[in-house]
């Protein structure tokens, strides 16, 4: 049995999403996405808020969701013969 003195030591069961980052920062999901992509359309102040939070919460891009939005899967289908 492990005892932790800080809550930061616990691993979150639910993954961090753009939606959860947007709610935390009180901005739209699209703005968070653009900020993490370092878009010129987002202010420097917003980027300075979004990028460190995403890093701290260990945000990782969901490849499946990204492929749906871009209509590119980067996968190969194998069919049995």
C-alpha positions in Angstrom: 0.0 0.0 0.0 1.3 3.4 -1.0 0.7 6.6 0.8 1.0 9.9 -1.0 1.3 13.3 0.6 0.4 15.3 -2.4 -2.6 14.9 -4.7 -0.4 15.6 -7.7 1.1 12.1 -7.3 -2.2 10.4 -8.3 -2.6 9.5 -11.9 -5.9 10.7 -13.4 -8.1 7.9 -14.7 -9.9 10.2 -17.2 -7.7 11.6 -20.0 -7.2 15.3 -20.3 -9.2 16.6 -23.4 -9.4 19.8 -25.2 -12.8 20.3 -23.7 -11.5 20.0 -20.1 -8.6 22.4 -20.9 -11.1 24.9 -22.4 -13.3 24.7 -19.3 -10.4 25.2 -17.0 -9.1 28.2 -19.0 -12.7 29.5 -19.7 -12.1 29.7 -23.4 -13.5 27.8 -26.4 -12.2 24.4 -27.5 -11.2 25.8 -30.9 -9.1 28.5 -29.1 -7.3 25.9 -27.0 -6.6 23.8 -30.1 -5.2 26.8 -31.9 -3.1 27.8 -28.9 -1.6 24.4 -28.6 -0.8 24.4 -32.3 0.9 27.8 -31.9 -1.5 29.5 -34.3 -1.0 33.2 -35.2 -4.7 33.6 -34.7 -4.4 33.3 -30.9 -2.9 35.9 -28.6 0.4 35.4 -26.9 -1.3 35.7 -23.5 -3.7 32.9 -24.3 -0.9 30.7 -25.5 1.1 31.4 -22.3 -1.9 30.2 -20.3 -2.9 27.1 -22.4 0.5 25.6 -23.2 1.8 25.3 -19.6 -1.5 24.0 -18.4 -1.6 21.3 -21.1 2.0 20.3 -20.2 1.2 20.2 -16.4 -1.8 18.0 -17.0 0.1 15.8 -19.4 -2.3 16.5 -22.3 -1.7 14.3 -25.3 -3.4 14.6 -28.7 -6.0 11.9 -29.4 -4.8 10.5 -32.7 -8.2 9.0 -33.4 -10.1 12.2 -32.9 -7.5 14.1 -34.9 -7.8 11.8 -37.8 -11.6 12.2 -37.8 -11.3 15.9 -38.0 -8.6 15.8 -40.7 -10.1 12.9 -42.6 -6.7 11.2 -42.6 -6.2 8.1 -40.6 -2.6 7.1 -41.2 -3.5 3.5 -40.8 -3.4 0.5 -43.1 -6.3 -1.9 -43.4 -5.5 -5.6 -43.9 -8.1 -7.8 -45.4 -7.8 -11.6 -45.0 -7.8 -13.5 -48.3 
